[in-house]
């Protein structure tokens, strides 16, 4: 049996490998490494999930660049957005 530090012929420094910390706050909210995420079902995703950025006109007639959602992941049936 091979040691984990020489698995598949690659040398891994086990001291520098860090695990992610996942803490469940309630049924639909979690914290991953201290950053809060909210969970959504696929049909309940917010409309900003569908684009990277878009231009929108504000009440003064000026164009604004509205950012979309950049960080998300799926976990246990929900899509978590941070």
C-alpha contacts under 8 A as a table, 3 or more apart, distances in Angstrom:
res1	aa1	res2	aa2	distance
2	X	6	X	6.79
2	X	7	X	6.41
3	X	6	X	5.63
3	X	7	X	6.35
4	X	7	X	5.07
4	X	12	X	7.79
5	X	10	X	7.49
5	X	11	X	5.48
5	X	12	X	4.90
5	X	13	X	6.77
5	X	14	X	6.68
6	X	9	X	5.47
6	X	10	X	5.40
6	X	11	X	4.92
6	X	12	X	6.70
7	X	10	X	5.94
7	X	11	X	7.24
13	X	16	X	5.91
13	X	17	X	7.13
14	X	17	X	5.47
20	X	32	X	6.84
20	X	33	X	6.01
21	X	31	X	7.86
21	X	32	X	5.64
21	X	33	X	4.98
21	X	34	X	7.76
22	X	30	X	6.95
22	X	31	X	5.76
22	X	32	X	4.65
22	X	33	X	6.49
23	X	30	X	5.58
23	X	31	X	5.10
23	X	32	X	6.52
24	X	27	X	7.46
24	X	29	X	6.39
24	X	30	X	4.37
24	X	31	X	6.41
25	X	28	X	7.83
25	X	29	X	5.42
25	X	30	X	5.08
25	X	31	X	6.95
26	X	29	X	5.32
26	X	30	X	6.97
28	X	38	X	5.96
28	X	39	X	4.79
28	X	40	X	7.25
29	X	36	X	7.22
29	X	37	X	5.80
29	X	38	X	4.58
29	X	39	X	5.81
30	X	36	X	5.97
30	X	37	X	5.46
30	X	38	X	6.63
30	X	39	X	7.84
31	X	34	X	5.33
31	X	35	X	5.25
31	X	36	X	4.43
31	X	37	X	5.97
32	X	35	X	5.35
32	X	36	X	6.57
32	X	37	X	7.39
35	X	82	X	7.31
36	X	82	X	6.12
37	X	80	X	5.57
37	X	81	X	5.24
37	X	82	X	4.38
38	X	80	X	5.21
38	X	81	X	5.46
38	X	82	X	6.57
39	X	78	X	5.44
39	X	79	X	5.31
39	X	80	X	4.17
39	X	81	X	6.47
40	X	44	X	5.90
40	X	45	X	5.80
40	X	78	X	5.40
40	X	79	X	5.19
40	X	80	X	6.27
40	X	81	X	7.85
41	X	44	X	5.26
41	X	45	X	6.54
41	X	77	X	7.34
41	X	78	X	5.25
41	X	79	X	6.35
42	X	45	X	5.81
42	X	78	X	7.22
42	X	79	X	6.98
45	X	49	X	6.67
46	X	49	X	5.75
47	X	50	X	6.07
48	X	51	X	6.15
48	X	67	X	7.92
48	X	68	X	5.05
48	X	69	X	6.21
49	X	52	X	7.87
49	X	68	X	6.18
49	X	69	X	5.40
50	X	68	X	7.49
51	X	54	X	7.23
51	X	68	X	5.49
51	X	69	X	7.33
52	X	67	X	6.17
52	X	68	X	4.52
52	X	69	X	6.45
52	X	70	X	7.10
53	X	65	X	6.61
53	X	66	X	5.54
53	X	67	X	4.29
53	X	68	X	4.95
54	X	65	X	5.62
54	X	66	X	5.35
54	X	67	X	6.62
54	X	68	X	7.62
55	X	63	X	6.19
55	X	64	X	5.43
55	X	65	X	4.52
55	X	66	X	5.98
56	X	63	X	5.54
56	X	64	X	5.19
56	X	65	X	6.33
56	X	66	X	6.69
57	X	60	X	7.82
57	X	61	X	5.65
57	X	62	X	5.49
57	X	63	X	4.54
57	X	64	X	6.07
58	X	61	X	5.50
58	X	62	X	5.68
58	X	63	X	6.48
58	X	64	X	6.92
59	X	62	X	7.54
69	X	72	X	7.52
69	X	81	X	7.46
71	X	81	X	6.21
71	X	82	X	5.80
72	X	79	X	6.83
72	X	80	X	5.40
72	X	81	X	4.49
72	X	82	X	6.21
73	X	79	X	5.72
73	X	80	X	5.38
73	X	81	X	6.92
74	X	77	X	6.76
74	X	78	X	5.70
74	X	79	X	4.44
74	X	80	X	6.03
75	X	78	X	5.59
75	X	79	X	6.51
75	X	80	X	7.26
